[in-house]
Amino acid sequence: MKVGIIGAGQVGSSAAFAMVLRGTVTEIVLVDINEPLARAQAEDILHATPFSRPARISAGSYRELEGAGLVILACGVAQRTGETRLQLLERNARVFDQVTGEVLHHTHEPILLVASNPVDVMTQAVVRLSGLPPTRVLGSGTILDTARFRALLGEHLAISPQSIHAYVVGEHGDSEVLVWSSANVGGVPLHEFAEQSRHFLSEERRRTIDTRVRRAAYSIIEGKGATYYGIGAGLARIVRAVRDDEQSVLTLSSTLHGVAGFHGVSLSLPRVIGRAGITETLPPALSADEQEALAQSARVLQDAARSLGF
């Protein structure tokens, strides 16, 4: 599978590196306004292929995207220390207006995977700008937040996070919703498993996990300037699901089936993803408090989208 990546910075290059290590793709084209950076990233990642699987890695212009079945949009400006994702909105919207047209001029109905923040509003913008079916425009959304949630639960419960089914929904940002009520471990409700294993989940522990998930980006940005390894791995996981037509359930941002009263707002819910893009949405069972929090998250995103004239 040939994949294009627009933006060869830390997120785009981390995604490319993760895909090479996992053998996810046969070809990657990196496109960046900083051409020397794209060439350097491509060369460096190419040197990793003998340790994984053969793949063609190159830097090029938009013309080299021809034949790409999926294009990751990891372009735009980076999040500044102390800046919320929604504050990035105006700065990144201008970038995407130009990039989307260039990508579609050189590809034929690709799946567009938005990774730039604020990812939910950017996903909604790309749906408008591209004219593609909403099934083929998806954002990385809360795939990373969900991974953080599962990783921290696994750490506390002393069990593999792969055995934990727990989701973060709504905005990829401050208003996101950790769905505690339907979380489970191997089919056993989370609270029951915690009691059985004697790894009790007190209210204080739950608040700590919530804060660490919700504020993870801020603490990482404060420490090293940006987040990129986690989302790079998440993007590689999405690409694999498309390549293999897995019909996997991942928390992705989409304008498809959101929250009642907020039609067309892009936010994350568990989505079924395969070669055709998003084929189904699986709204999770929510408590009354979680349902209200999700509606509030949708409201935040709706207001942000309206600031762009949507």
Secondary structure, DSSP 8 states (H G I E B T S, - for coil): -EEEEE--SHHHHHHHHHHHHHT--SEEEEE-SSHHHHHHHHHHHHTTGGGS---EEEE--GGGGTT-SEEEE--S----TT--GGGGHHHHHHHHHHHHHHHHHHSSS-EEEE-SSSHHHHHHHHHHHH---GGGEEE-TTHHHHHHHHHHHHHHHTS-GGGEEEEEEB-SSTT-EEEEEEEEETTEEHHHHHHHTT----HHHHHHHHHHHHTHHHHHHHHHS---HHHHHHHHHHHHHHHTT--EEEEEEESSS--TT-TT--EEEEEEEETTEEEEE------HHHHHHHHHHHHHHHHHHHTTT-
